Amino acid sequence: MRNKQFKITVPLLNQIARVATRGEVLISVRLGDWVRKIAILACLLLLVSCQGKNQLANNQAEVKVARVVSGQSLEVLGMAEQPNLISQVRLVGIDAPDLRQRPWGEEAKEQLENLIGGAEQSVTLEFDLEAKDKIGRTLAYVWKNKVLLNEELVKQGNAMFTGRSPNHKYDQRLERAQQWARLMGQGIWNHEKPLRLTPAEFRRQNL
């Protein structure tokens, strides 16, 4: 049998070229789809990340404690644009004994220091509706290791719950903590040695 000769003509070459071109275009389109999908996914992840950062910036702040001033106030670093600028923070929803109300004032301060773990420790400040008090201190709920320090101070009887409008986010938690402290006779609720004047009354009488 004679081998049939296969002739490659110009029209055949053109047809092969067209098929090859269509294949390249198909591959290019498929690669283009994948690239677009990856780009869209990357944009979505970036958008979610940005939203999370904005939420943290608006509602919370990570700061370092410079000093515990009393059982209800701190000096912190890191809230302003200048990282070394000290800001005053007042714990929301509580009223701790004045330092002159011995021994309760000192005990409240010591407990807050112990909860924080000392100077240069990081805490998270959570803000409510009203950001500042009348003298310019930042009003905040203070968190450390997922523990609400405002609540712990009340629960151990080292501070009183005081609802301050319009900041009421954790009022129920603080009120329950105070009920428990009174029931257990903790700190200022000790039946043998109770706090005679509330912190607010003491300050009014000792201006």
Secondary structure, DSSP 8 states (H G I E B T S, - for coil): ---------HHHHHHHHHHHHHHHHHHHHHHHHHHHHHHHHHHHHHHHHHHHHHHHHHHEEEEEEEEEEETTEEEEESSSSSTT-EEEEEETTEE---TTSTTHHHHHHHHHHHHHTSTT-EEEEE--S--B-TTS-EEEEEEETTEEHHHHHHHTTSSEE--BTTB-TTHHHHHHHHHHHHHHT-GGG-SSS--SS-HHHHHHHT-
